[in-house]
């Protein structure tokens, strides 16, 4: 997550991360602080939102 920080903190860019295995508590907490959208891919490669930022992106496109 730390390698994404410079990208995630710029005003003109947003970040989204996708995982097959999920995220640990520390990664979820850090992503929340940086407003990084976290998604988990299911077996059909359909992204499922994991945090509030991902929910907003999935629901409203923001």
C-alpha positions in Angstrom: 0.0 0.0 0.0 2.8 2.4 0.7 4.0 2.3 -2.9 0.6 3.6 -3.9 0.6 6.6 -1.6 2.1 9.2 -4.0 -0.5 8.3 -6.6 -3.4 8.1 -4.1 -2.7 11.5 -2.5 -2.7 13.5 -5.7 -5.8 15.6 -6.2 -6.3 14.6 -9.8 -6.0 10.9 -9.4 -7.9 8.1 -7.7 -6.7 4.6 -6.9 -8.4 1.3 -7.0 -6.8 -2.0 -6.0 -8.1 -5.5 -6.9 -7.3 -8.7 -5.2 -8.2 -12.4 -5.5 -7.2 -13.3 -1.9 -8.6 -10.3 0.0 -6.9 -7.8 2.3 -5.6 -7.8 5.8 -6.8 -5.5 8.5 -3.8 -3.2 8.2 -4.2 -2.9 4.5 -7.9 -2.0 4.8 -7.1 0.6 7.5 -4.4 2.2 5.4 -6.5 2.2 2.3 -9.3 3.9 4.2 -6.8 6.6 5.4 -5.7 7.2 1.8 -9.2 6.8 0.2 -8.0 3.9 -1.9 -10.9 1.7 -3.3 -10.4 -1.9 -2.5 -12.1 -4.6 -4.5 -12.0 -8.4 -4.3 -12.5 -10.4 -7.5 -14.8 -13.4 -7.3 -14.5 -16.6 -9.3 -16.1 -14.9 -12.3 -13.7 -11.9 -12.1 -16.6 -9.7 -10.9 -15.2 -7.0 -8.6 -16.9 -6.7 -5.2 -16.3 -3.6 -3.1 -14.5 -4.1 0.2 -14.4 -0.6 1.8 -16.5 2.6 1.7 -14.4 4.2 -1.1 -15.0 1.2 -3.3 -18.7 1.2 -2.4 -18.9 4.8 -3.5 -17.0 4.1 -6.7 -19.2 1.1 -7.5 -22.5 2.8 -6.7 -21.9 6.4 -7.9 -18.8 6.3 -10.0 -16.9 8.7 -7.7 
